[in-house]
Amino acid sequence: MTAASAAGQHGVVIRAATTADLPGMAAIYNDAVLHSLATFDVEVRPDDHYADRLRSRAPGDHVLVAVTEPAAEVVGYAFSGVYRPRAAYDATREVSVYLAEAARGQGLGRRLYAELFARVDADGIHTCLAVIAQPNPASEALHRSFGFEPAGTLREVGRKFDRWVDTAFWQRLHPGPLEAPAAP
């Protein structure tokens, strides 16, 4: 079964990523490096590119994969991680989702994000941020459907494929009441 046919069926499972998933994740990421503005990386990354993210046990840090069954082929992934490495940002996470080309447009990004935000919210993360290269109406619609709102645009901050690219910051606040963290 190909990624395209499996991704469109219910034979896709969302689960926490393992080290065995790293090569599949890298393949999806490297396709984005070479062919899209989903990342501003311009050189492909090794299979262990996300290994440090998998090792994090900090509340709010999650790496999820969408895999076909029974082949366990990675067809997408989503993660939440440190926005900036300063203590005042501990309740903020940057999020992202990547899909294999054949798996796009079938609701898989929505499924990955639904599980990711359930976990992030349960961890008490107050703010999630997404950085979206412009233009990208599909990504904006996905983020808006999870409660994200535009927070600002940085003009011409990246250069890829021989052109300047804007990025838009989108922000999502925790949907329910949260207890304020203890003062440092």
Residue pairs with C-beta under 8 A, 6 or more apart in sequence:
1 11
1 68
1 71
2 102
3 68
3 73
3 75
3 100
3 102
3 103
4 102
4 103
6 12
6 68
6 69
6 71
6 73
6 75
7 66
7 68
7 75
7 76
7 99
7 100
7 102
7 103
7 106
7 108
8 106
11 68
11 69
12 66
12 67
12 68
12 69
12 75
12 108
12 111
13 66
13 67
13 69
14 64
14 65
14 66
14 111
14 112
14 115
15 64
15 65
15 67
16 62
16 63
16 64
16 65
17 25
17 50
17 54
17 63
17 64
17 65
17 77
18 54
19 51
19 54
20 72
21 65
21 67
21 74
21 77
22 47
22 48
22 49
22 50
22 51
22 54
23 47
24 65
24 67
24 73
24 74
25 49
25 50
25 65
25 74
25 77
25 98
26 45
26 46
26 47
26 48
26 49
26 50
27 74
27 100
28 74
28 75
28 76
28 77
28 98
28 99
28 100
29 39
29 41
29 45
29 49
29 50
29 98
30 44
30 45
31 100
31 101
32 38
32 39
32 98
33 39
33 41
33 42
33 43
33 44
33 45
34 44
37 133
37 136
37 158
37 160
37 161
37 165
38 98
38 133
40 133
40 158
40 160
40 165
42 160
50 63
50 79
53 61
53 63
53 79
53 81
54 63
56 81
58 82
59 123
59 124
59 125
60 80
60 91
60 93
60 120
60 123
60 124
60 125
61 79
61 80
61 81
61 82
61 93
62 79
62 80
62 116
62 119
62 120
63 77
63 78
63 79
64 77
64 78
64 79
64 112
64 115
64 116
64 119
65 74
65 76
65 77
66 74
66 75
66 76
66 77
66 99
66 103
66 108
66 111
66 112
67 73
67 74
67 75
68 75
74 100
75 99
75 100
75 102
75 103
75 108
76 97
76 98
76 99
76 100
76 103
76 108
76 109
76 112
77 97
77 98
77 112
78 95
78 96
78 97
78 98
78 109
78 112
78 113
78 115
78 116
79 95
79 96
79 116
80 93
80 94
80 95
80 116
80 119
80 120
80 125
80 128
81 93
81 94
82 89
82 93
82 94
83 89
83 92
83 93
83 94
83 129
84 92
87 184
88 184
90 181
91 124
91 125
91 126
91 127
91 181
92 125
92 126
92 127
92 128
92 129
93 120
93 125
93 127
93 128
93 129
94 128
94 129
94 130
94 131
95 113
95 116
95 120
95 128
95 129
95 130
96 130
96 131
97 109
97 112
97 113
97 116
97 142
99 108
99 109
109 142
110 142
110 145
113 142
113 146
114 146
117 128
117 146
117 172
120 128
121 174
121 175
121 176
124 174
124 178
124 179
125 174
126 173
126 174
126 178
127 171
127 172
127 173
127 174
128 148
128 171
128 172
129 151
129 169
129 170
129 171
129 172
130 139
130 143
130 148
130 169
130 170
130 171
130 172
131 167
131 168
131 169
131 170
132 139
132 140
132 143
132 167
132 168
132 170
133 158
133 165
133 166
133 167
134 153
134 165
134 166
134 167
134 168
140 150
140 168
140 170
143 170
143 172
144 170
146 172
147 172
147 173
147 175
148 170
148 171
148 172
149 170
149 171
149 172
150 168
150 169
150 170
151 168
151 169
151 170
151 171
152 168
152 169
153 166
153 167
153 168
153 169
154 166
154 167
154 168
154 169
155 166
156 164
156 165
156 166
157 165
157 166
157 167
158 164
158 165
158 167
159 165
